[in-house]
Amino acid sequence: MTPTIVLTPDKINFYHREGYLSISALTTSEEVDRLRAIYDDLFRRRVGREEGNQFDLGGTDEDGKDAVLPQILGPSRYAPVLNDTLLRVNALAIAIQLLGPTTKFSGDHAILKPANVGAETPWHQDEAYWGEDVDHEAISIWIPLQAATMINGCMQFIPRSHLVEVQPHHTIGYDPRIHGLEMDQLPDISKAVACPLPAGGATIHHARTMHYTGPNKSDKPRRAYILTYSTEARKRTTPRNHYWNRTKETPREQRARQAQQAAAKAAGGEAS
Ligand SMILES: O=C(O)CCC(=O)C(=O)O
């Protein structure tokens, strides 16, 4: 498949200056319909739950409790067909235009805001979740699989906030059971720019751009599929201190540890 999108120089300059960008169509409406059905099926089957890859990003994630912000890390592991789409071809072409020819796909995730109850995703910078001892240029391409609005939780950005370092964060509500992070100090939200989009449009943001989505106040689910791209990581001479990630004790991590132990035991059994 060949890409069907080329960013204009104006768009590229806008991204580098403001730290985000909005485009109205990343793929065809037929492909969006196909992706939406796959997406809903992955959440319905709760894929990845046991190995810690499906969890509640905004809540305490107990078994049997409805998630307020269900997230799947690496949905393409569970539906490889997601790797073979025009969406992915166009997203890589855009990432290379913005970050350069060595840019690679670094992962995908999905964040669902259930109808009426989907919680806000608080103000944060993506890099706050990541490694402390590496530097890399990274972007997220955020694709709603239905229209995204202020009512159901479209993306909002603080322009030019990618130019500052990662700010102190903490787990949502300072609860160590919650995976999601929020900034200790709210940015100046009078400067926030909301980016409503049609289904299959996209926003693109730098890994340090401060961003937020509101709660879903509509009676339909809000589905976002997110692709990340990165240049090669370079070791930092002075590591940062993302102490907020070390305060976490989440059910997701517990499930991941248990699944790894079970896999190691099974592999040991096979070897003997
Ligand atoms: O979809 C959302 O609610 C938040 C998305 C987000 O924070 C991101 O893509 O980095």
The ligand as an SDF file (V2000), in Angstrom:
LIG
                    3D

 10  9  0  0  0  0  0  0  0  0999 V2000
   -7.8950    9.3280   24.5550 O   0  0  0  0  0  0  0  0  0  0  0  0
   -7.6960    9.9120   25.6160 C   0  0  0  0  0  0  0  0  0  0  0  0
   -8.5730   10.1060   26.4260 O   0  0  0  0  0  0  0  0  0  0  0  0
   -6.3150   10.4170   25.9670 C   0  0  0  0  0  0  0  0  0  0  0  0
   -5.2830   10.1330   24.9370 C   0  0  0  0  0  0  0  0  0  0  0  0
   -3.9060   10.4620   25.3700 C   0  0  0  0  0  0  0  0  0  0  0  0
   -3.6410   10.9290   26.4500 O   0  0  0  0  0  0  0  0  0  0  0  0
   -2.8020   10.2170   24.4100 C   0  0  0  0  0  0  0  0  0  0  0  0
   -3.0490    9.7300   23.3040 O   0  0  0  0  0  0  0  0  0  0  0  0
   -1.6400   10.4960   24.7650 O   0  0  0  0  0  0  0  0  0  0  0  0
  1  2  2  0
  2  3  1  0
  2  4  1  0
  4  5  1  0
  5  6  1  0
  6  7  2  0
  6  8  1  0
  8  9  2  0
  8 10  1  0
M  END
$$$$
